[in-house]
Amino acid sequence: MIRHIVMWKMAERDEAKMLEIKKSLEALKDELDVIVSIEVGINAGIEDGMDFALVADFKSRDDLASYAEAPAHKAVAAALIKPNVVERRCVDYEF
């Protein structure tokens, strides 16, 4: 299994926009059968840092690569994430 964790910092912290991104990313589970699980969380504001994060699990590296290249995933990234985010951090690990 591969766990894919991504964290983003918004150009401007916009709760409505982050909620839209959250719903759009989590909806990919219904479109892409390579996703075992996916969750997106918005920073609760306990500590300053990144604004929201994604944790997704895949059965293999190939499945993660398929997710990354999927048109549905690219559409969410192009329309909602890239125009609103100034920083991205990512880690992928086997478990």
N, C-alpha and C positions, 0 to 999 in steps of 0.2 A: 504494500500500500504506500501511496505517496500523499503526504499532507502538504497543501499549497496554502501559504499564509501571505496575504498582501495587506499593507497598511497605506493609507493615503492621508495627505494633508490638503484640505480645501484652500483655494485661493481666498475665498470668503466663507466663513462658517455659516452654512445655510441649512437649517434642520430639514426644511421641506425638500430641498434638492438631495440631501443625503438619504432621506426616506425613499425618494424616487429611485435613487441608485440602488439602495438596499433591495427594494422590491423587484427591480429589473434583474439584478444579479441572481437573487434567490429563485426567480422564475425560470432561470436557465436550467434548473434541475428537471423541469417538465419537458424541456426541449432537447436536452443533450443526455443521452443514456450513459455516457462515460462518467458522469458525476455520481459518486456514491453518496456524498452528503455535501451540503453547502450551507453556510451561515454567514450573515453579515451583521456586524454590530457597530453601533454608533457610540463614540466615546462618551461615557457618562460624566466626564468632566472632573473626575476625582484628581487626576494629574494632567498637567498640560502635556500635549504630545500630538500624536496623529489624531485625525478626526474620526476615521472609521476604518474597519478592518474586515477582511474576508478570510474565512477558514473553509477550505474545500478538500475533500478526500477523493482519491482516484485509485483504481486497482493497480495501475502501472504508469510508468513514465510515458508510454505511448498514449495512454488515455489522457494524461495531462497535456501532452502535445496536441492531441486532437481537440481538446477543449480550447486551448490557446488559439488555434487556427480556425475554430468554428465561426461561421459568419454571424451567428446570433451573439456570440461572445464579443466579436469584433465590433458589432453594431452598438452594443451597450457601451463599450470602451470609447468608441468614436463620438457617439452622441452625448453621453452623460459624464463620463469620467475625464477624458482628456481635456475638454473645455473648462472643467471646474477644479482641477487638481494641480497643485504646484510641486508636490513631492510624493514619491512612491517608494516603498520598501517592500522587499519580497524575500521569502525563504521557502524552500521546498526540501522536505526530508522524508526518508523512508521510515516506516514503523511497522 
